[in-house]
Structures are given as C-alpha cells and as structure tokens.
Amino acid sequence: MCGGVGEENGRGAPVSERALSWAALQQVEGVGAGTMLRLARVFGSPEAALWGSREDLVGRGKLSARQAEQVVGMREKLELVQARMEAWRGQGIAVVETDDVGYPDGLRALHSPPPLLYVRGTLTPEDERAVAVVGTREPDREGARAARMLAKELARRGFTVVSGLARGIDTAGHRGALGTEEGRTIAVLGCGLLEIYPPENGMLARQIAARGCLVAEAPPETRVNRRLLLARNRLQAALSRAVIVVQAHAECGSMVTARHAVQCGRILFGVPWSEPPFSAGWERLREMGAQPIGQDGDLEALVEEMEGGARESEQRSLM
C-alpha cells in the first residue's frame, strides 16, 4: 500500500465515474471480479463496458443475453447507485478501486483482484507487515489459546493480524491482537460490511474497525454466502506476508487459505497437533510444505523468515 485509506478519506471524496461504473456492473447477476475485469479489458474501461451495446456485451464481452440486458438496464439506475454509494460513505465505508493509491499491493497482484474494495476503518502502509491467523470454527481450548497467544505476540512485534471474523480461531486471533495496546487487526468478510456475520461478533467488528479495519469485496448490504466465504480466503492470504493455520480439519476453508498462500508465494506455517481431528489437518499442511510453529507464541522462526526478505518458495502448490 502506498498511503493509507479508510473512513476519513472515504467521506467527502466525490464518487468517481469509474467507481460508479464498477459498482453498477457489480450488481449484474453472475458478474464477479473476473468478469468485471475482463469487460474492462475488452472495452478499455469499466465506463465503456457499462455503455457497450447489447451485441458487443454478448459478442465481445461474452455475457449472456440476460446479463447484457441487465447491464443496459443499469444505465437508468446510476443515480440510485450513486446515492447508495454516498450513503455508504456517510456510514463510514470507503470504496477503494484498484487504481487508488490506498488499494493494497498484495491484492492488486492477484490474478483477479476485487475491482472495488469496501473498507470500514483504516488501511495503513504498515499493514503490509501482516500475518494471517486462521483455523477451524470449532477449536478446542488449547487451539483457541494458541491463536490468542500467537496473535498477541505478533501484535506486540508490530505485525497486523489478518483473519476472517468467523467463530473459533478467527475470533481468538482478532481478540489476541486487540489485547495489546497498539495491536492492529484486519477482518476480511464473506459478507457486506452492513451485514456482519456471525451476528454475535458485531461488537468485535466495531472494535476491529477502531483499531484496524473491516474489508469486503461485496457491496455493504450483501448477506453472507458460501461463494463469498470461499472467495475471502484468497484475500486473507494476499493481504499477508505469512499465513498461520492454528487448528484445522483436512478439508475446510482454512486449507483453502493455505493453498492460496502457497500460490501467492506467502510463507505457510501450521501448529502441529498429534490428536484427531486436527492431526489430519496438520498432516495436510505438511504436504503443502508448511513449517511448524509452536503454540506458545515463540515466533523467532517466523520473524526470521519474514524479516529476511523475499525468498524462493520451496512449498509445493496443490492447485
């Protein structure tokens, strides 16, 4: 990130035509980040794509006839879309596009970066020094304790802790980071910023926004769904220099985050567990090339790797 972005510069700045066009295209059924970026590439810009003919949207843009019709219909709704964006801004939500200086470099490097990122709180340049702490929604007592300890020690060392606001390990990781005086944490959501999930983490979400930020690629009123929950895993990995999987089953969302970490060239760590069901998850992580890290918050190996700069990854992608 080159410069900060967040609540204070989300307010007052006019909605750009480009951001408005992205937001309009985002409302078309079945159009996600990859399709939006393809349309902008084919037509030259999101603005040109929004005003393309039905024939070109289907032919050059590879949209279905129904989607092309929806794009054309969005042109008559631009004032409504703009009003919604201004309302979000009034609620402390910044809308950041890929060309903005505050857009995270780690996300920009993705194959299909979110054209728009919705932010409540503040992203800062220091957040490039981030580590994701992720794991199961149903940890045992030792797993939750390990997540809190690791996140707390990371925060004490000046790292931003990234997680997903889910129950279990995610919640423990966020709370661990917030347990230090200056700790920062970022929550990547699988829903919109006005539809916090799980609902019992509403207070935690407000605390995170005050000491870091909430980020989402879906519009603020979007309810949680499986597609977004899976998609946010790639954002967690891309925002971080390293990913720590504390406790996980062999097949779960945290393993998706781990695979994205390997793909993105991030350093992957895992806490070893010898007893089922989490022993199978640790074995899976080892197959990906994860390095072991202790439960007690001893981060010397992680810090040495991260502070040593870029290195050739020896981890093997399973994608």
Secondary structure, DSSP 8 states (H G I E B T S, - for coil): --S-EEHHHHSSS---HHHHHHHHHHTSTT--HHHHHHHHHHHSSHHHHHT--HHHHHHTT---HHHHHHHHHHGGGHHHHHHHHHHHHHTTEEEEETTSTTS-HHHHTSSS--SEEEEEEEE-GGGGSEEEEE--SS--HHHHHHHHHHHHHHHHTT-EEEE---TTHHHHHHHHHHTSTT--EEEE-SS-TTS-SSGGGHHHHHHHHHHEEEEESS-TT----HHHHHHHHHHHHHT-SEEEE-S--SSSHHHHHHHHHHHTT-EEEE----STTHHHHHHHHHHHT-EE--TT---HHHHHHHHT-----------
